[in-house]
Amino acid sequence: YKGTGDQETPDVEGRTVVYKDLNRSRSGWVVGKDLFGGEAQEIGGEVVYVGPKIDGGAVVWENGASQICRRPLSGGADQCVRDTRATDLSVSGSHAVICVGSNSSVRLVDFEALSSKYLDSSTTSPGNSRAWTPCSREFWNPGS
């Protein structure tokens, strides 16, 4: 059971931890905090589906409008790219890689170009009945 006051999905970079805080919103709010002191700071998003993740001094999450958003901790406007509902995400600099839906497709989100594209939507390879599904991180057999 997830309830008011719960905190989940932490990620850390240097002295900064970011996490989803269910105390500020039932659907989660992105919060950041210095590991060694100070108060927690609201970063954004009343509805947080996936994330947050932190890299290069910026925080990335998926909001309630199915947008993958990036906010520099140093300030500035959110960079948001509308995409399909993610189930997981990883971030590196100005790019995020998201897993999308039950078909286990992988998409690249480019915050500099404010665009996204499929990286891999295949779940099988020719002559192979078992395939790696990158988003579920498990093998599956489409014939079973």
C-alpha positions as CSV (number, residue, x, y, z in Angstrom):
1,Y,0.0,0.0,0.0
2,K,1.3,3.4,-0.9
3,G,0.0,6.2,1.3
4,T,0.4,9.8,2.3
5,G,4.0,10.4,3.5
6,D,5.5,7.6,1.4
7,Q,8.6,8.4,-0.6
8,E,9.8,6.2,-3.5
9,T,12.1,5.9,-6.6
10,P,15.1,7.7,-5.2
11,D,18.1,8.6,-7.4
12,V,21.3,10.3,-6.4
13,E,24.1,12.3,-8.0
14,G,26.9,13.7,-5.9
15,R,25.3,15.3,-2.8
16,T,21.8,15.5,-4.3
17,V,19.0,12.9,-4.0
18,V,15.7,13.2,-5.9
19,Y,12.6,11.2,-5.2
20,K,8.9,11.0,-5.6
21,D,7.1,12.3,-2.5
22,L,3.5,11.1,-2.0
23,N,3.1,13.4,1.0
24,R,2.8,16.5,-1.3
25,S,0.5,14.9,-3.8
26,R,-1.3,11.5,-3.9
27,S,0.2,10.9,-7.4
28,G,3.7,12.0,-6.3
29,W,5.8,15.2,-6.5
30,V,9.4,15.4,-7.5
31,V,11.5,16.5,-4.6
32,G,15.3,17.1,-4.2
33,K,17.4,17.3,-1.1
34,D,21.1,17.7,-0.2
35,L,22.2,14.4,1.4
36,F,24.0,16.1,4.2
37,G,21.6,18.8,5.3
38,G,19.0,21.3,4.3
39,E,15.4,21.1,3.6
40,A,13.7,19.1,0.8
41,Q,13.0,21.3,-2.2
42,E,10.0,20.8,-4.5
43,I,11.2,20.4,-8.0
44,G,8.0,19.9,-9.9
45,G,5.2,17.8,-11.2
46,E,2.0,17.1,-9.2
47,V,1.6,13.8,-11.0
48,V,4.8,11.7,-11.4
49,Y,4.3,8.5,-13.4
50,V,8.0,7.5,-13.8
51,G,11.1,8.8,-12.2
52,P,12.6,11.0,-11.1
53,K,16.2,10.4,-12.3
54,I,19.1,12.9,-12.0
55,D,22.1,13.4,-14.2
56,G,24.3,16.3,-15.1
57,G,22.6,18.6,-12.6
58,A,19.1,18.1,-14.2
59,V,16.1,16.0,-13.1
60,V,14.0,14.0,-15.5
61,W,10.5,12.5,-14.9
62,E,7.3,11.6,-16.7
63,N,4.4,13.8,-15.8
64,G,0.7,13.2,-15.8
65,A,0.4,14.5,-19.4
66,S,2.7,11.7,-20.7
67,Q,5.5,14.2,-21.1
68,I,9.1,13.4,-20.3
69,C,10.3,16.5,-18.6
70,R,13.8,17.7,-17.7
71,R,14.5,20.6,-15.3
72,P,18.0,21.9,-14.5
73,L,18.6,22.3,-10.8
74,S,20.4,25.5,-11.5
75,G,17.1,27.0,-12.7
76,G,15.4,27.6,-16.0
77,A,12.3,26.4,-17.7
78,D,11.2,22.7,-18.0
79,Q,12.0,21.0,-21.3
80,C,9.2,18.6,-22.0
81,V,8.7,16.1,-24.8
82,R,5.3,14.5,-25.3
83,D,5.6,10.8,-25.7
84,T,3.9,7.5,-25.1
85,R,3.4,6.4,-21.5
86,A,6.7,5.2,-20.1
87,T,7.2,2.2,-17.8
88,D,10.9,3.0,-17.0
89,L,13.5,5.6,-17.9
90,S,17.2,6.2,-17.8
91,V,18.9,9.6,-18.3
92,S,22.3,10.8,-19.5
93,G,22.9,14.5,-20.0
94,S,20.4,16.0,-22.4
95,H,18.9,12.5,-23.4
96,A,16.6,10.0,-21.8
97,V,15.8,6.5,-22.8
98,I,12.4,5.3,-22.0
99,C,10.6,1.9,-22.1
100,V,7.2,2.2,-23.5
101,G,4.1,0.0,-22.8
102,S,3.6,-3.7,-23.0
103,N,5.3,-4.1,-26.3
104,S,8.7,-3.4,-24.7
105,S,9.8,-0.8,-27.2
106,V,12.6,1.6,-26.4
107,R,12.6,5.3,-27.3
108,L,15.2,8.0,-27.2
109,V,14.1,11.4,-25.9
110,D,16.3,14.3,-27.0
111,F,15.8,17.4,-24.9
112,E,18.0,19.6,-27.1
113,A,15.8,18.9,-30.2
114,L,12.6,18.4,-28.1
115,S,11.9,15.2,-30.0
116,S,11.8,11.4,-29.5
117,K,12.2,8.4,-31.7
118,Y,12.1,4.6,-31.5
119,L,15.5,3.0,-30.9
120,D,14.3,-0.6,-30.8
121,S,10.7,-1.9,-31.2
122,S,11.6,-5.5,-32.2
123,T,10.9,-8.3,-29.7
124,T,12.2,-11.2,-31.9
125,S,15.0,-11.7,-34.3
126,P,14.8,-13.9,-37.4
127,G,15.1,-17.6,-36.5
128,N,15.0,-16.9,-32.8
129,S,12.0,-18.0,-30.8
130,R,13.4,-16.4,-27.6
131,A,14.0,-12.7,-27.5
132,W,15.3,-10.1,-25.1
133,T,12.7,-7.6,-24.2
134,P,14.8,-4.6,-23.1
135,C,12.2,-2.9,-20.9
136,S,11.0,-5.9,-18.9
137,R,14.6,-7.2,-18.6
138,E,13.6,-10.8,-19.1
139,F,13.5,-13.4,-21.8
140,W,10.2,-14.4,-23.2
141,N,9.1,-17.0,-25.6
142,P,6.5,-15.7,-28.1
143,G,5.5,-19.3,-29.0
144,S,4.5,-20.1,-25.5
